[in-house]
Structure formats: C-alpha cells, structure tokens
Amino acid sequence: MPKVIHLIPYDGIGGVEAAARTMTDVKAPDLAFELRYIFPEISSRAGRGATFNLARIVGAAMTLVADRPEVLVVSLWRSALVGILVKLLAPRTKLVLFVHNSLDAHAADRTATRLALRLCDAVWTDSDASVAQRFPRPPAKPVTTISYLSQRLDPLPAPAEGPPAPVFAFWGRLSPQKNVSRALALFARLHAARLDARFLVIGPDGGEAMLLRARVAELGLESAVTFEDGMPFETVRRRLAETGACFCLQTSRYEGMAMSVTEAMQLGLVPVVTPVGEIARYCRDGENAVLIGESDEIAANRVLALLDDRPAWDALRARGLQAWSGRPLYRDSVLAAARALLAQ
C-alpha cells in the first residue's frame, strides 16, 4: 500500500496545523497516510526557538529516506528544507510543496520555498490566491487547490428578534500579519457610535499582544475589548455563542485561505474583513460580507447601518452560510490529490 506522509514543523494552533489534524486518524483502503512533525514535543510559540535546529532537520530527512514514502508532502519552510534533502537523497520520492500563504514570511521562508518549488513533483495550495500572489510566474509543476473546509459546522443561533448585536470577534494569532491594531481602530469608531459594542479577541501571542493591549488602553476601550488566549475551536465556538457575536472582524494585511473567516461564515457571523488572499474571492462585498477598503470610516458607517437593518444582516448571513454548502472536506480533498499524483 503506498505510503503518504505529510510533514509539518510542529503542532500549533494555526490553520495549517488545525486542518492537518483532521487527518490524524484517517483510514483509506488504498493509502497509508501519516501526519508527522519535525518537532513533536513543541505545541506553542514559547518553544519555537528550539525549532531553529539544523541537526533535527537533517535527522528528520534521514528518517524519511529510510521510511521510503511514495509521497512526501511538506508544509511551511522548515518542512520544505527537509523535503529538499529527501528529494536529493531519494529522488524517486514524489515531493509535494504545500503552499499556505500569499506572501513569504521572511528570507528563510522565501529561500526554502523557492528551492522546494524547483525540486518538487507537484504543488498543493490552500487557495488559488496563495500561488497566484506568491509566485510572479506560475509554477511549472502541476498545481492542485485543496479544499480548506476542515469540518462542517452548524450555524450558531441568530438573535431571536430585533437587530443584530454589536458584538464582534476575531480568532487567530496576534501577529503583524493579522493587523489587529487596525481592527481595534475600526472598532473604536463603532464603539463611539454604539457604546454597547463589544469586541472579543481570541488568540495566542504572535509578537503583538503587549502592543495591542496598550492600543486598547490608548483608545479607552478597556471595558469593551476582551482578550483571551488561544483555545481549541470548540471552545472558540462556545465563547462566540456566549457573547452573542454577530460579526467577524479581521483586518489582515495578507492571507491564504483565512480559515477563521470560513469558519465564521459557516457559524453565521457576517465577515467585516480586508479583501486579501482568497478572502477576496469568497467574500463578496454587500452580498455576504462587508469588505474594508482604504477608509475605515466608510466601513464603520456601513456596519453601523447594518446594526439598524435586521433584514439586510439576515441576507448577508444567509448567503454566507450558503457559500460553504456542499464544499468537499479537507481530508477528502487531500486523499484525492494524493491518489491523482500516485496515478501519474
């Protein structure tokens, strides 16, 4: 039975890791699929310093060469380094570069990703935007877009009556990429007009937690903004239900698929988002979302209008739910792509 291994640096809480975990216990009659980590002992940002370890990367490559998988899928730049070594030492292994973001995070990411792109047999991506925006020239290798619908979610109950609650939520890393500082500035405009507005910010520190808390104090929003640490998605879901969240507020500078936004739409939250990465494809302004352009004032005014227009909010919510109906799950998409590659 062909062996397919998906290699990830470590088990964190990001979209890459969350989607991959849905394959942990996958059973297929024709494939032996395994999810593997270079650093299985690390599960949080606090331990990331230990992942800058060339010996562990070389060791992971040597173990994979000995295991002789037919297909090796690599996600993120540390795994790409392992994949490069495996392909050089065992060229018959089919190497898949899995691209998850529309920009390189830094020079190491850019270098490792470009080298892996040259050596790989196929490219998988979480979205068309991740490949189109990241690589000026289309890859010469076959590209397959993997569905990033990790699970089917039942929507949260809508408000029983009256207008939607002015309760906003964000979940993800508190990092420069997510640009939560802009979300706070936009929320400040909303709060100035609606003193009952609330903003729930959930996520681990990605380098900006202290800055964001200081920003909240500067804006005088201490009573309106709540920070909570990273948590399993089921706990996120429960907190959204408890707070009565009606909107997802995310002002990312760049994205791939943006799993949190797809989750929000399935849960019935109306996205108020910047149209970056694949978000620009599935969030349609005025149809199922409010897209944030250059003017935060314009975006805030549009949201304030929605807070007084329950039929309009209901329509955006309904079309957001419909957008993900019938989409294939991540695990089915991954297995189908692996089979197609093995059949070539």
Beta strands, then each sheet from edge to edge (+ up, - down):
strand 1: 3-8
strand 2: 32-37
strand 3: 71-75
strand 4: 94-99
strand 5: 122-125
strand 6: 143-145
strand 7: 167-171
strand 8: 198-202
strand 9: 225-228
strand 10: 247-250
strand 11: 270-273
strand 12: 290-291
sheet 1: 2+ 1+ 3+ 4+ 5+ 6+
sheet 2: 9+ 8+ 7+ 10+ 11+ 12+
end
